[in-house]
Amino acid sequence: MTKVLTDTRSIRIKGRSFLALVLSPEPPLDAWLTRLDDLASRSAGFFLGRPVVLDVADLEIDRAELKKLIDELGKRNVRIMGIEGGRPSLFEPGMPPAMKGGRPAPDFEIPAGPTVEPVGAASPQAAAPSVQVEPQAARAISSIVIREPVRSGQSVIFPEGDVTVVGSVASGAEIIAGGSVHVYGTLRGRALAGSVGNASARIFCRRLEAELLAIDGVYKTAEDMAPNLRGQPVQLWLEGDSIMAERLN
């Protein structure tokens, strides 16, 4: 029997890209989970509400171990939206889908502005006011300027390039940039530079009080920073797998 459609409206399907964190576990997994717990404890809410891709390309793991790992991450409120680099035999119904084609940089498009969203599970109605941003050019935007303080609970996400904040970044706020992060005030929150695979990105701030810093996926928490740099104007960069820092004159 032929079914006659009574509603001829089409379903709209669009392509859209989002920034997700990528976790790349290293063996032994128990020790890696311990380090993850340590990071989470020193940067509360870092994974809360974030989409995360689990990269297992360099991990010798079977299906049972992968399921256990996903369960362990779930206990830590880490949401796995997809698995990258996994063999087809690793997957079964109910698991996060296989993902491929992830690129360290997004498609180059002319954005209307950076993504500004609250951190955590707060409802949109409870979100902090939007951060005003000033694009540097109408086309080929490679940097943005935030002309006001970034308050607790706010995130500025700009994978296309540098983020400059003319003011301070409060505790609980964060800046995620594909390029470098410049803060012309006190950096108390989190700053993640080179977030889409840019090891040459740097972090500059007039006064360092950060909760967490990251460059190209390498993290340093407040406890890891040299005490003599606290409260000082500082620049940070990446050498190998180590974040280097020096005081600015």
N, C-alpha and C positions, 0 to 999 in steps of 0.2 A: 504494500500500500504506500502510495506517495504521500509524504507529510507536507502539508501546506503551511508555510510560515505566515503568521499573522502580523508579525512585527518585522518590518524590512530594514529597520535601522541596523547599521553595521557596528561592529565592535572595534573600537579604536585601539590600535597596538602601536606603541612608540618605543624607540630605543632611548635609553637613558643611562648615563654612567654615574656611579657613586664611588666615593672614596671609602675603601675598607682597609682595615689593618690586616697584615699578613703575618701569621705566626708560623715559624719554621722550627719545629721541635728538633732537638738533638739528642742522640742517645748518650747515656741511659736516660730513659724517659722520666723515671722517678726523680732523678737529680734535676732534670729540666723543669719538672713541675714544681719542685722546691724553689728553684730560682724564680719561676713565674709568681709563686706565692709571695716571695720576698719583694718582687717588683710591685705587685698589687698592694701589699701592705704599706709600702712607702709612698704610694700614689693612689690614694683611695678613690674609687670610682673610675679608674682609668679605662676599664673594659666595660663599664656599665652602659648598656644600651648600644654598644658599638657593633656594627657588622664586622665579622672576622672571617678571613679565608685561611684555611689550614693547608699549608704547603708541605706535602710529604714526599716531594720529588727526590730528596736526598736521604730518605729514611727507609731502612729495611724493616718493613712492618707487614704483618698479615692482617686479615680482616678482624680477627678477634682482638688483636692489640689495638687496631684503629678504633674499633667500637669502644674499647675501654678508655682510650685516650679521649675520645669525644665525650664520654660520660664524665671523665674527670674534669674536663674543661667546663662541662655543663654545671657541675657542682660549684665551680668557681664563677658562675654567671658569665662565662665567655660563650657568646652565641656564634656557632659555626654556620655561616651562610653557604659555604661550599668548600670543596676539597680540590686542591690543585696538585697535579703531578702524580695522582694515584692510578695504579693499574686498574683496568676494568674489573678484574677478579676481586678487588677490595670492596666493591660496592654491593649493597643489597637494598631492597626497598626499605624506606624509612630513614635512610642515612642522608646527610646533606649531599646535594648533587655534585657531580664532578664538574669542575670548572677548568677551562683552558683559554688561552688567548690573552691572559692577563699581561698588561704592559706596564712598565715602570712609569710611564707618563701617559696622560690622557690624550685623547684626540684633540688636536689643536682647533679649538673653536673660539669664537668671540663670546665670552661669557657676559651675562648681564651684571655680574658682580660676584663676590665670594659667597660661599655658603656660610651662613651664620645661624647656628642652631644651639639650643640649650644642651647641656650635658646631663645625662641621667634620665630618669623616668618621668620627669615632670611633664604635665600636659602642655599642649601648645598654648592654652590660655594662661598657664602659669609661667610661660617662658619670659626671660628677661627681655627688655626692649632690644630691638635690632641695633647692631652696630652700624654707624654710618661709615661708608667707605668712599674713597675718592679714587676712581680709576685714573691712571696716568695717561691713557690715550684711548681714543674711541675704538681703535683696532689694535690687534696684536698686543693685548694687555699682558705684560709680564710682571707687573708688580701692582700692589694696591697700598693705599695709605689709610690707616685708621686714625681719625683725628679726634678721638676721645678715648678715655680709659676703657679697657676691656674688663668688665665686671665679673665677679664670681658667678659661675654657671654658664657663662657664654663661651662659645667656640667660634673661632674664625678659621675657616678651612679654605685654603687657596692653593690647590696643587699646581696651578699654572706658573707660579714664580714667587717672588719675594713678598714678604709682608712687613710693612713698617708701621709701628704703633707710636703715635705722638702722644705719649702718656704712659700710664702704667698698666700692667697686666696683673689683676688681682689673684689672690689665692683661690683655687678652684676654677679659674679660667684657663683657656688654652689657645695657643696659636699653632696651626698646622700649615706649613708652607712647603711647596715643592722646591722652592729656592731657599734663600736665607731669611732669617728673622731679625728685625731691627727693633729694639724697644728703647725709646728715648725717655724712659722713666724706670720705675722699679719693676723688675720681672719676678713676681711672686708665684705665678701659676706654672703652667707647663708650656714649653716651647719645643716643637718638633720641626726641625729644618730638613730639607732634602727628603721629604716624606715619600716621594715617588721615585726614589733612586737617584739621588744627587749627592755624591760623596764630597763634592767641593763646596756644598752649602755651609754657611756659618751662622752663628748666633751672636748677636751683639746686644748688649744692654748697658744702660747707665748705672744700674744698681742691681746686683745679682742676689736674689733671695728665692730662687726658683725651687719648685717642688720636684720638677723632673725636666731633664733636657734630653733631646735625642737628635742625632744627625744620621741620616740614611739608615735608620733602624737600630743604631747603637745608642743605648740608653745610659744615662747617669742620673741618679737620684740625689736628693739633697744631702743624704748621709755620705755619698761618695765624693762630694766636692771638697776641695781644700778649704779649710776654715778661713785662711787669710784672704780668700777671694770673696767671702760673703760680704755683702754690702758695698762691693767695689764695682767700678766700671770694668766690664770683662768682655772679651771675645773668645769664642770657642770654635774649634774646627776638628776635623777628623783626620787622624793619621793611622792607617790600617784599621784595626778594630778598637782603637782607643780614642776617646775624646780628649783633646788637648785644650788647655785654657791659659790665658795670660791676662794680666791686668792692663787696661788701656790707660795711657797717660792723658 
